[in-house]
């Protein structure tokens, strides 16, 4: 009995390793390809060079798009953090009637197909004259990042015992002081994780931005997509490697601050 | 302890009600402005006879959608893609979920990070990775050429199958996590009891573990199915115009042809399809829970 268990366990381990390879390979394969000396995006890469990294920064297309993406992400994440945290505090700490319904409403942008959100939003922004404007783009990014902020802050806040804040209140601190001196420091890791999440989600957003961008206003993912329409060369592998490094820093931060596992269960 | 802690924040008074409303207001304003109003406007538009300056409500757009073989073909292809992707992720994902729920291996944490890795990286990185693997000079073609199975590169990109591979890749984590969540709650003693009573491992799995974990498969399937029928990015990046799904048709109607009423109608049909799947799932699980 134990021998059959053992061999089936080994078989399962090999299978799991293969699946993990399938999942991780497309992510990891961009790195060696970025250092290729070839003009085509071939694998295995031929030769070693850094010229494709230089190529990323040569034309202003990618750097301009990076600046657009970075400013939209910073602004949208900041707005999302403020309004999402306020909403989370209201929902967790004050438990208003209809709390579950409000929470569901805040998470709705996650369930809706992005293309439907994009189509609907572009109609309204079009009628308001905000299509292809920075303001419209930021509003859309606030909408898509808000669920991540609310979810992360709600889950962190739920784990902080209200009794601690109450103790400070009983000891003579006023309501505001007990919140800022007791709850806020405990909440800080969760807030940082939520902000990182919001930045990553906004930075990667593709579908909705596609409807809202225009000449002179293009986010990085869209600029890269446009580039691949005409060229498939290691430049895109180089830029992917750069993006991968940026995301990696963010993910390590989330893991350290709030635990990665909790965000997916 | 809990009750005193709660009472501190729970007492009803007008100041508290005003505070809660004030805290929720900015968030709700964004949701109303960027979600509810747009969706209401789109719903209206799909029923109005013409845009702008509608004179009557009509089902004409829905009728013409359903009578147009172009749209029906796209809807069928989208549905087919969703079924194929759901089936593949369920079959591939089950053993991985089993491993995550039951193994005590020290590799478990690494496997977990590997499983969610597609969700952690940019869409750009993922699709470019697949381009490097499936392209004419990519990993798979160079392997096949090296072994001598093919004489010249075969076209793997820009097809239904490259889109399927890309979708399975990004959605497999959802399936694995859904199944693992349910498997983790099943007491291994059930399976061991059946095994001790003489059932073969396969019979034990089919008669005991699989039925107990069916809820996880169902939940994962609903998520994967809904995300597939609404998917836009993977079909456009890995299909490059060769695989038109519903979301791509919506983009074409809205942006390329600027036919907003038809785009609204296609969006509504996609939304209704998604809602139908979610509602059916909700009803079935509620019915099962009552038994």
Interface residues (C-beta under 8 A of the other chain):
Chain A: X4 X8 X12 X13 X15 X16 X19 X20 X22 X23 X24 X25 X26 X27 X28 X29 X30 X33 X40 X41 X42 X43 X44 X82 X83 X84 X86 X87 X89 X90 X91 X93 X94 X95 X96 X102 X105 X106 X108 X109 X111 X112 X113 X114 X115 X116 X117 X118 X119 X120 X121 X122 X123 X124 X127 X139 X140 X142 X143 X146 X150 X161 X162 X163 X165 X166 X169 X203 X204 X206 X207 X210 X211 X220 X221 X224 X225 X228 X232 X236 X237 X239 X240 X243 X244 X247 X251 X260 X261 X264 X265
Chain B: X1 X4 X5 X6 X8 X9 X10 X16 X19 X20 X23 X24 X26 X27 X28 X30 X31 X33 X34 X35 X37 X38 X39 X41 X42 X45 X92 X95 X96 X98 X99 X103 X105 X107 X110 X111 X112 X113 X114 X115 X116 X117 X118 X119 X120 X121 X122 X123 X124 X125 X126 X128 X129 X130 X131 X132 X133 X135 X137 X138 X139 X142 X169 X172 X173 X177 X181 X201 X226 X229 X230 X231 X232 X233 X237 X247 X250 X251 X254 X255 X260 X263 X264 X267 X270 X271 X274 X278
